[in-house]
Amino acid sequence: MIGRAAERIRRVAANPAQRLFAYPYGEANRYLVDEYFPLHGERIGVDAAFTSGGEPITETSNRWRLPRYTCGQHWKTPDELGALLRDIAR
């Protein structure tokens, strides 16, 4: 089902980010992270997947469970986003 959805999105709205997957509600499960994407990611055209982990990506981050900061969960205003980015850059 993920493969069909990815194929449909590429047909309808092609863009460079189409090879990235964001888990619904930011929640990844072990099957997708440990089995499905490592075995089928290349075939279905997905290079990496994002959670809502709320931390910086590092060299040791699992590409099938990359954290991201989300509006509403990790920041709510432009000022909060700016402060978050400044803290990360330190």
MMTF fields as JSON, N, C-alpha, C and O atoms, coordinates in Angstrom:
{
  "mmtfVersion": "1.0.0",
  "mmtfProducer": "UNKNOWN",
  "numBonds": 359,
  "numAtoms": 360,
  "numGroups": 90,
  "numChains": 1,
  "numModels": 1,
  "chainsPerModel": [1],
  "groupsPerChain": [90],
  "chainIdList": ["A"],
  "bondAtomList": [4, 2, 8, 6, 12, 10, 16, 14, 20, 18, 24, 22, 28, 26, 32, 30, 36, 34, 40, 38, 44, 42, 48, 46, 52, 50, 56, 54, 60, 58, 64, 62, 68, 66, 72, 70, 76, 74, 80, 78, 84, 82, 88, 86, 92, 90, 96, 94, 100, 98, 104, 102, 108, 106, 112, 110, 116, 114, 120, 118, 124, 122, 128, 126, 132, 130, 136, 134, 140, 138, 144, 142, 148, 146, 152, 150, 156, 154, 160, 158, 164, 162, 168, 166, 172, 170, 176, 174, 180, 178, 184, 182, 188, 186, 192, 190, 196, 194, 200, 198, 204, 202, 208, 206, 212, 210, 216, 214, 220, 218, 224, 222, 228, 226, 232, 230, 236, 234, 240, 238, 244, 242, 248, 246, 252, 250, 256, 254, 260, 258, 264, 262, 268, 266, 272, 270, 276, 274, 280, 278, 284, 282, 288, 286, 292, 290, 296, 294, 300, 298, 304, 302, 308, 306, 312, 310, 316, 314, 320, 318, 324, 322, 328, 326, 332, 330, 336, 334, 340, 338, 344, 342, 348, 346, 352, 350, 356, 354],
  "bondOrderList": [1, 1, 1, 1, 1, 1, 1, 1, 1, 1, 1, 1, 1, 1, 1, 1, 1, 1, 1, 1, 1, 1, 1, 1, 1, 1, 1, 1, 1, 1, 1, 1, 1, 1, 1, 1, 1, 1, 1, 1, 1, 1, 1, 1, 1, 1, 1, 1, 1, 1, 1, 1, 1, 1, 1, 1, 1, 1, 1, 1, 1, 1, 1, 1, 1, 1, 1, 1, 1, 1, 1, 1, 1, 1, 1, 1, 1, 1, 1, 1, 1, 1, 1, 1, 1, 1, 1, 1, 1],
  "groupList": [{"groupName": "MET", "atomNameList": ["N", "CA", "C", "O"], "elementList": ["N", "C", "C", "O"], "formalChargeList": [0, 0, 0, 0], "bondAtomList": [1, 0, 2, 1, 3, 2], "bondOrderList": [1, 1, 2], "singleLetterCode": "M", "chemCompType": "L-PEPTIDE LINKING"}, {"groupName": "ILE", "atomNameList": ["N", "CA", "C", "O"], "elementList": ["N", "C", "C", "O"], "formalChargeList": [0, 0, 0, 0], "bondAtomList": [1, 0, 2, 1, 3, 2], "bondOrderList": [1, 1, 2], "singleLetterCode": "I", "chemCompType": "L-PEPTIDE LINKING"}, {"groupName": "GLY", "atomNameList": ["N", "CA", "C", "O"], "elementList": ["N", "C", "C", "O"], "formalChargeList": [0, 0, 0, 0], "bondAtomList": [1, 0, 2, 1, 3, 2], "bondOrderList": [1, 1, 2], "singleLetterCode": "G", "chemCompType": "PEPTIDE LINKING"}, {"groupName": "ARG", "atomNameList": ["N", "CA", "C", "O"], "elementList": ["N", "C", "C", "O"], "formalChargeList": [0, 0, 0, 0], "bondAtomList": [1, 0, 2, 1, 3, 2], "bondOrderList": [1, 1, 2], "singleLetterCode": "R", "chemCompType": "L-PEPTIDE LINKING"}, {"groupName": "ALA", "atomNameList": ["N", "CA", "C", "O"], "elementList": ["N", "C", "C", "O"], "formalChargeList": [0, 0, 0, 0], "bondAtomList": [1, 0, 2, 1, 3, 2], "bondOrderList": [1, 1, 2], "singleLetterCode": "A", "chemCompType": "L-PEPTIDE LINKING"}, {"groupName": "GLU", "atomNameList": ["N", "CA", "C", "O"], "elementList": ["N", "C", "C", "O"], "formalChargeList": [0, 0, 0, 0], "bondAtomList": [1, 0, 2, 1, 3, 2], "bondOrderList": [1, 1, 2], "singleLetterCode": "E", "chemCompType": "L-PEPTIDE LINKING"}, {"groupName": "VAL", "atomNameList": ["N", "CA", "C", "O"], "elementList": ["N", "C", "C", "O"], "formalChargeList": [0, 0, 0, 0], "bondAtomList": [1, 0, 2, 1, 3, 2], "bondOrderList": [1, 1, 2], "singleLetterCode": "V", "chemCompType": "L-PEPTIDE LINKING"}, {"groupName": "ASN", "atomNameList": ["N", "CA", "C", "O"], "elementList": ["N", "C", "C", "O"], "formalChargeList": [0, 0, 0, 0], "bondAtomList": [1, 0, 2, 1, 3, 2], "bondOrderList": [1, 1, 2], "singleLetterCode": "N", "chemCompType": "L-PEPTIDE LINKING"}, {"groupName": "PRO", "atomNameList": ["N", "CA", "C", "O"], "elementList": ["N", "C", "C", "O"], "formalChargeList": [0, 0, 0, 0], "bondAtomList": [1, 0, 2, 1, 3, 2], "bondOrderList": [1, 1, 2], "singleLetterCode": "P", "chemCompType": "L-PEPTIDE LINKING"}, {"groupName": "GLN", "atomNameList": ["N", "CA", "C", "O"], "elementList": ["N", "C", "C", "O"], "formalChargeList": [0, 0, 0, 0], "bondAtomList": [1, 0, 2, 1, 3, 2], "bondOrderList": [1, 1, 2], "singleLetterCode": "Q", "chemCompType": "L-PEPTIDE LINKING"}, {"groupName": "LEU", "atomNameList": ["N", "CA", "C", "O"], "elementList": ["N", "C", "C", "O"], "formalChargeList": [0, 0, 0, 0], "bondAtomList": [1, 0, 2, 1, 3, 2], "bondOrderList": [1, 1, 2], "singleLetterCode": "L", "chemCompType": "L-PEPTIDE LINKING"}, {"groupName": "PHE", "atomNameList": ["N", "CA", "C", "O"], "elementList": ["N", "C", "C", "O"], "formalChargeList": [0, 0, 0, 0], "bondAtomList": [1, 0, 2, 1, 3, 2], "bondOrderList": [1, 1, 2], "singleLetterCode": "F", "chemCompType": "L-PEPTIDE LINKING"}, {"groupName": "TYR", "atomNameList": ["N", "CA", "C", "O"], "elementList": ["N", "C", "C", "O"], "formalChargeList": [0, 0, 0, 0], "bondAtomList": [1, 0, 2, 1, 3, 2], "bondOrderList": [1, 1, 2], "singleLetterCode": "Y", "chemCompType": "L-PEPTIDE LINKING"}, {"groupName": "ASP", "atomNameList": ["N", "CA", "C", "O"], "elementList": ["N", "C", "C", "O"], "formalChargeList": [0, 0, 0, 0], "bondAtomList": [1, 0, 2, 1, 3, 2], "bondOrderList": [1, 1, 2], "singleLetterCode": "D", "chemCompType": "L-PEPTIDE LINKING"}, {"groupName": "HIS", "atomNameList": ["N", "CA", "C", "O"], "elementList": ["N", "C", "C", "O"], "formalChargeList": [0, 0, 0, 0], "bondAtomList": [1, 0, 2, 1, 3, 2], "bondOrderList": [1, 1, 2], "singleLetterCode": "H", "chemCompType": "L-PEPTIDE LINKING"}, {"groupName": "THR", "atomNameList": ["N", "CA", "C", "O"], "elementList": ["N", "C", "C", "O"], "formalChargeList": [0, 0, 0, 0], "bondAtomList": [1, 0, 2, 1, 3, 2], "bondOrderList": [1, 1, 2], "singleLetterCode": "T", "chemCompType": "L-PEPTIDE LINKING"}, {"groupName": "SER", "atomNameList": ["N", "CA", "C", "O"], "elementList": ["N", "C", "C", "O"], "formalChargeList": [0, 0, 0, 0], "bondAtomList": [1, 0, 2, 1, 3, 2], "bondOrderList": [1, 1, 2], "singleLetterCode": "S", "chemCompType": "L-PEPTIDE LINKING"}, {"groupName": "TRP", "atomNameList": ["N", "CA", "C", "O"], "elementList": ["N", "C", "C", "O"], "formalChargeList": [0, 0, 0, 0], "bondAtomList": [1, 0, 2, 1, 3, 2], "bondOrderList": [1, 1, 2], "singleLetterCode": "W", "chemCompType": "L-PEPTIDE LINKING"}, {"groupName": "CYS", "atomNameList": ["N", "CA", "C", "O"], "elementList": ["N", "C", "C", "O"], "formalChargeList": [0, 0, 0, 0], "bondAtomList": [1, 0, 2, 1, 3, 2], "bondOrderList": [1, 1, 2], "singleLetterCode": "C", "chemCompType": "L-PEPTIDE LINKING"}, {"groupName": "LYS", "atomNameList": ["N", "CA", "C", "O"], "elementList": ["N", "C", "C", "O"], "formalChargeList": [0, 0, 0, 0], "bondAtomList": [1, 0, 2, 1, 3, 2], "bondOrderList": [1, 1, 2], "singleLetterCode": "K", "chemCompType": "L-PEPTIDE LINKING"}],
  "groupTypeList": [0, 1, 2, 3, 4, 4, 5, 3, 1, 3, 3, 6, 4, 4, 7, 8, 4, 9, 3, 10, 11, 4, 12, 8, 12, 2, 5, 4, 7, 3, 12, 10, 6, 13, 5, 12, 11, 8, 10, 14, 2, 5, 3, 1, 2, 6, 13, 4, 4, 11, 15, 16, 2, 2, 5, 8, 1, 15, 5, 15, 16, 7, 3, 17, 3, 10, 8, 3, 12, 15, 18, 2, 9, 14, 17, 19, 15, 8, 13, 5, 10, 2, 4, 10, 10, 3, 13, 1, 4, 3],
  "groupIdList": [1, 2, 3, 4, 5, 6, 7, 8, 9, 10, 11, 12, 13, 14, 15, 16, 17, 18, 19, 20, 21, 22, 23, 24, 25, 26, 27, 28, 29, 30, 31, 32, 33, 34, 35, 36, 37, 38, 39, 40, 41, 42, 43, 44, 45, 46, 47, 48, 49, 50, 51, 52, 53, 54, 55, 56, 57, 58, 59, 60, 61, 62, 63, 64, 65, 66, 67, 68, 69, 70, 71, 72, 73, 74, 75, 76, 77, 78, 79, 80, 81, 82, 83, 84, 85, 86, 87, 88, 89, 90],
  "secStructList": [7, 2, 2, 2, 2, 2, 2, 2, 2, 2, 2, 2, 1, 7, 7, 4, 4, 4, 4, 3, 3, 3, 7, 4, 4, 4, 7, 7, 7, 2, 0, 0, 0, 0, 0, 0, 2, 2, 2, 2, 2, 2, 2, 2, 6, 7, 7, 3, 3, 3, 7, 7, 7, 7, 1, 7, 7, 7, 6, 6, 7, 7, 6, 6, 1, 5, 7, 7, 7, 7, 5, 6, 6, 6, 5, 7, 1, 2, 2, 2, 2, 2, 2, 2, 2, 2, 2, 2, 2, 7],
  "xCoordList": [0.813, 0.0, 0.871, 0.548, 1.956, 2.844, 3.448, 3.553, 3.843, 4.407, 3.431, 3.808, 2.177, 1.167, 0.921, 0.766, 0.886, 0.684, 1.849, 1.64, 3.085, 4.26, 4.231, 4.555, 3.847, 3.763, 2.72, 2.961, 1.582, 0.509, 0.969, 0.736, 1.615, 2.091, 3.089, 3.038, 3.998, 4.974, 4.289, 4.729, 3.226, 2.504, 1.769, 1.765, 1.159, 0.305, 1.083, 0.761, 2.1, 2.815, 4.311, 4.865, 4.941, 6.371, 7.185, 6.98, 8.118, 9.058, 10.204, 10.066, 11.329, 12.484, 12.238, 12.878, 11.335, 11.078, 10.204, 9.941, 9.759, 8.865, 9.526, 8.828, 10.831, 11.533, 11.668, 12.371, 10.974, 10.984, 9.596, 8.59, 9.546, 8.284, 8.177, 9.153, 7.03, 6.778, 5.701, 4.597, 6.035, 5.069, 3.864, 4.017, 2.655, 1.457, 1.544, 1.849, 1.28, 1.356, 2.765, 2.945, 3.769, 5.151, 5.54, 6.656, 4.633, 4.869, 5.311, 4.571, 6.525, 7.066, 6.91, 7.029, 6.646, 6.61, 7.8, 8.395, 8.139, 9.334, 9.3, 10.328, 8.136, 8.061, 8.504, 9.321, 7.969, 8.337, 9.804, 10.484, 10.304, 11.691, 12.695, 13.705, 12.421, 13.399, 13.266, 14.232, 12.068, 11.867, 11.395, 12.074, 10.218, 9.616, 10.495, 10.845, 10.854, 11.652, 13.045, 13.477, 13.779, 15.086, 14.987, 15.874, 13.924, 13.769, 13.137, 13.463, 12.247, 11.458, 11.631, 11.096, 12.364, 12.509, 13.008, 12.435, 14.06, 14.615, 13.605, 13.431, 12.945, 11.976, 10.808, 10.342, 10.33, 9.18, 9.591, 8.735, 10.903, 11.385, 11.378, 11.171, 11.603, 11.682, 13.095, 13.595, 13.744, 15.129, 15.261, 16.268, 14.264, 14.333, 12.93, 12.019, 12.772, 11.472, 11.649, 12.635, 10.678, 10.758, 9.704, 8.549, 10.128, 9.238, 9.076, 9.542, 8.424, 8.372, 9.204, 8.774, 10.388, 11.257, 11.735, 12.08, 11.771, 12.141, 13.572, 13.84, 14.481, 15.909, 16.664, 16.118, 17.904, 18.666, 19.006, 19.145, 19.135, 19.608, 21.13, 21.801, 21.659, 23.102, 23.593, 22.797, 24.887, 25.462, 25.021, 25.039, 24.632, 24.22, 22.708, 22.219, 21.965, 20.509, 20.129, 20.726, 19.137, 18.597, 17.806, 16.895, 18.135, 17.457, 15.981, 15.244, 15.539, 14.12, 13.394, 12.21, 14.116, 13.52, 14.2, 14.696, 14.224, 14.864, 13.944, 12.764, 14.476, 13.641, 13.415, 14.212, 12.335, 12.071, 11.329, 10.709, 11.399, 10.677, 9.367, 9.355, 8.275, 6.988, 6.322, 6.408, 5.66, 4.91, 3.754, 3.033, 3.597, 2.535, 3.036, 2.576, 3.977, 4.54, 5.842, 6.034, 6.731, 8.041, 8.177, 9.044, 7.352, 7.339, 5.977, 5.3, 5.576, 4.244, 4.264, 3.311, 5.339, 5.412, 6.725, 7.652, 6.805, 8.08, 9.227, 10.355, 8.948, 10.0, 10.473, 11.672, 9.548, 9.931, 10.751, 11.712, 10.368, 11.148, 12.554, 13.531, 12.665, 13.976, 14.839, 16.023, 14.257, 15.002, 15.437, 16.559, 14.568, 14.899, 16.073, 17.007, 16.028, 17.107, 18.412, 19.481, 18.332, 19.553, 20.157, 21.374, 19.314, 19.805, 20.464, 21.486, 19.89, 20.435, 21.794, 22.704, 21.922, 23.16, 24.336, 25.487, 24.075, 25.155, 25.912, 26.845],
  "yCoordList": [-1.18, 0.0, 1.263, 2.221, 1.287, 2.453, 2.646, 3.772, 1.547, 1.628, 2.216, 3.051, 1.788, 2.329, 3.805, 4.589, 4.184, 5.598, 6.434, 7.51, 5.95, 6.689, 6.837, 7.9, 5.78, 5.828, 6.849, 7.62, 6.86, 7.801, 9.245, 10.111, 9.505, 10.862, 11.31, 12.457, 10.425, 10.792, 11.132, 12.037, 10.423, 10.701, 12.035, 12.793, 12.315, 13.492, 14.76, 15.833, 14.652, 15.844, 15.57, 15.512, 15.405, 15.094, 16.236, 17.402, 15.888, 16.85, 16.082, 14.886, 16.737, 16.033, 15.391, 14.392, 15.933, 15.385, 14.135, 13.534, 13.746, 12.594, 11.301, 10.319, 11.269, 10.061, 10.001, 9.149, 10.929, 10.967, 10.634, 11.025, 9.916, 9.491, 10.073, 10.042, 10.596, 11.069, 10.173, 10.063, 9.541, 8.66, 9.466, 10.563, 8.93, 9.625, 9.877, 8.967, 11.08, 11.511, 11.358, 11.44, 11.136, 11.045, 9.744, 9.616, 8.767, 7.518, 6.398, 5.991, 5.912, 4.808, 3.513, 3.507, 2.425, 1.142, 0.282, 0.516, -0.695, -1.514, -2.227, -2.332, -2.718, -3.435, -2.539, -2.947, -1.319, -0.421, -0.029, -0.005, 0.279, 0.738, -0.393, -0.2, -1.558, -2.653, -3.624, -4.295, -3.704, -4.69, -4.086, -4.2, -3.441, -3.013, -2.051, -2.339, -0.916, 0.057, -0.451, -0.232, -1.127, -1.642, -2.631, -2.668, -3.424, -4.405, -3.831, -4.273, -2.863, -2.396, -0.921, -0.462, -0.171, 1.267, 1.603, 2.453, 0.95, 1.232, 0.919, 1.707, -0.226, -0.646, 0.325, 0.608, 0.838, 1.743, 3.21, 4.092, 3.471, 4.827, 5.716, 6.925, 5.13, 5.907, 5.786, 4.678, 6.924, 6.938, 7.096, 6.682, 7.687, 7.938, 8.21, 8.543, 8.061, 8.291, 9.103, 8.945, 9.975, 10.907, 10.628, 10.33, 10.732, 10.68, 12.105, 13.058, 12.243, 13.568, 13.53, 14.009, 12.959, 12.748, 13.991, 13.918, 15.129, 16.374, 16.451, 16.862, 16.062, 16.176, 16.323, 16.017, 16.783, 16.932, 15.573, 14.575, 15.548, 14.366, 14.332, 15.353, 13.152, 12.989, 11.947, 11.322, 11.77, 10.764, 9.35, 8.463, 9.131, 7.794, 7.59, 6.521, 8.596, 8.464, 7.388, 7.289, 6.59, 5.564, 6.264, 7.037, 6.01, 6.732, 6.383, 7.078, 5.321, 4.961, 5.468, 5.188, 6.222, 6.803, 8.146, 8.371, 9.029, 10.332, 11.259, 11.389, 11.899, 12.807, 14.13, 14.529, 14.788, 16.135, 16.922, 16.346, 18.22, 19.108, 19.486, 19.808, 19.448, 19.762, 20.939, 21.093, 21.755, 22.895, 22.373, 21.458, 22.965, 22.553, 21.602, 21.639, 20.755, 19.818, 20.357, 20.306, 20.872, 21.329, 22.855, 23.4, 23.529, 24.989, 25.442, 24.729, 26.641, 27.133, 28.512, 28.891, 29.252, 30.61, 30.762, 29.974, 31.772, 32.02, 32.248, 31.828, 32.908, 33.143, 31.83, 31.636, 30.94, 29.634, 28.834, 28.159, 28.913, 28.225, 28.811, 28.065, 30.119, 30.765, 30.337, 30.044, 30.299, 29.877, 28.423, 28.076, 27.584, 26.178, 26.026, 25.271, 26.733, 26.657, 27.209, 26.671, 28.277, 28.806, 27.795, 27.61, 27.145, 26.134, 24.962, 24.445, 24.548, 23.437, 23.805, 22.977, 25.046, 25.484, 25.573, 25.589, 25.629, 25.749, 24.474, 24.411],
  "zCoordList": [0.0, 0.0, 0.0, -0.702, 0.763, 0.772, -0.615, -1.1, -1.249, -2.588, -3.587, -4.41, -3.522, -4.441, -4.177, -5.113, -2.909, -2.572, -3.08, -3.641, -2.887, -3.364, -4.881, -5.411, -5.575, -7.041, -7.483, -8.412, -6.836, -7.173, -6.942, -7.785, -5.812, -5.526, -6.584, -7.027, -6.999, -8.04, -9.357, -10.064, -9.692, -10.933, -10.871, -11.841, -9.746, -9.62, -9.285, -9.797, -8.435, -7.963, -7.848, -6.751, -8.981, -8.981, -8.384, -8.724, -7.483, -6.925, -6.275, -6.018, -6.003, -5.446, -4.091, -3.765, -3.3, -1.97, -2.004, -0.962, -3.18, -3.261, -2.811, -2.559, -2.702, -2.274, -0.745, -0.202, -0.065, 1.393, 1.914, 1.321, 3.016, 3.61, 5.012, 5.761, 5.38, 6.739, 7.348, 6.816, 8.458, 9.122, 9.573, 10.11, 9.361, 9.826, 11.338, 12.108, 11.738, 13.138, 13.709, 14.924, 12.853, 13.287, 13.951, 14.453, 13.962, 14.684, 13.744, 12.848, 13.967, 13.174, 13.961, 15.187, 13.26, 13.964, 13.541, 12.489, 14.347, 14.11, 12.766, 12.097, 12.364, 11.088, 9.937, 9.111, 9.878, 8.78, 8.853, 7.827, 10.041, 10.219, 9.991, 9.314, 10.548, 10.537, 9.372, 9.008, 8.78, 7.713, 6.388, 5.368, 6.416, 5.15, 4.357, 3.213, 4.948, 4.198, 3.832, 2.701, 4.745, 4.325, 3.154, 2.302, 3.108, 2.033, 0.773, -0.329, 0.905, -0.239, -0.58, -1.589, 0.234, -0.005, -1.394, -2.075, -1.813, -3.141, -4.247, -5.176, -4.143, -5.163, -5.284, -6.388, -4.138, -4.183, -4.304, -4.368, -4.334, -4.556, -3.323, -3.431, -2.152, -0.918, -0.368, -0.174, -0.116, 0.361, 1.869, 2.444, 2.52, 3.957, 4.485, 3.727, 5.81, 6.437, 7.717, 8.436, 7.987, 9.106, 10.17, 9.863, 11.43, 12.576, 13.102, 12.478, 14.233, 14.873, 16.152, 17.202, 16.05, 17.195, 17.905, 19.084, 17.238, 17.887, 18.359, 19.488, 17.511, 17.812, 16.502, 15.443, 16.55, 15.306, 14.683, 15.39, 13.373, 12.672, 12.815, 12.668, 13.102, 13.235, 12.236, 11.534, 12.18, 11.279, 11.64, 10.786, 12.872, 13.3, 13.251, 13.618, 12.804, 12.716, 11.707, 10.635, 12.06, 11.171, 10.069, 10.367, 8.805, 7.716, 7.588, 6.888, 8.248, 8.223, 9.466, 9.657, 10.322, 11.531, 11.812, 12.916, 10.824, 10.996, 11.792, 11.467, 12.829, 13.615, 12.886, 12.038, 13.222, 12.7, 13.768, 14.662, 13.669, 14.568, 13.88, 12.691, 14.621, 14.014, 14.72, 15.939, 13.92, 14.442, 15.291, 14.893, 16.453, 17.356, 18.428, 19.57, 18.056, 19.022, 19.626, 20.841, 18.773, 19.24, 19.231, 19.913, 18.487, 18.44, 17.958, 17.217, 18.384, 18.014, 17.356, 16.675, 17.558, 17.01, 16.244, 16.434, 15.383, 14.701, 15.681, 15.424, 16.798, 17.797, 18.416, 18.618, 18.713, 19.267, 18.261, 18.631, 16.982, 15.949, 15.884, 15.827, 15.891, 15.861, 17.038, 16.866, 18.231, 19.421, 19.294, 19.663, 18.782, 18.586, 17.625, 17.895, 16.519, 15.538, 16.08, 15.795, 16.859, 17.485, 18.459, 18.488, 19.25, 20.202, 19.474, 19.926, 18.364, 17.59, 17.002, 16.954, 16.559, 15.902, 16.879, 16.444, 18.169, 19.174, 19.342, 20.143]
}
